[in-house]
Amino acid sequence: MYLIVYSKPGCHLCEGLIEKLAQVTNPTLELEIRDITTKEEWFDRYQYEIPVMRVLVAGTEKTLPRFSPAASVAQLEKFLEAKVTPYLSQEPNFF
């Protein structure tokens, strides 16, 4: 699972989410943090919405619902399993 988090420096909600994602025990989780201040397109799109989580599916980013900052790491793991699993079935199967 390739997860992208759109964030920016000084965003406490972003920092909290990233800290929780670092504790997720899913061995297939690959995490990329994108600083929206480094690309005008990202800033224009996400400046009022960060943190934004998107999963990469067959080369296309799919936006995940907003996750509660008050939730635990265990709840985040369940959330990811519930919200990302349907997208994973869309991945091409080459085997």
Secondary structure by P-SEA (a helix, b strand, c coil): cbbbbbbbcccaaaaaaaaaaaacccccbbbbbbcccccaaaaacccccccbbbbbcccbbbbcccccccccaaaaaaaaaacaaaaaaaccccc
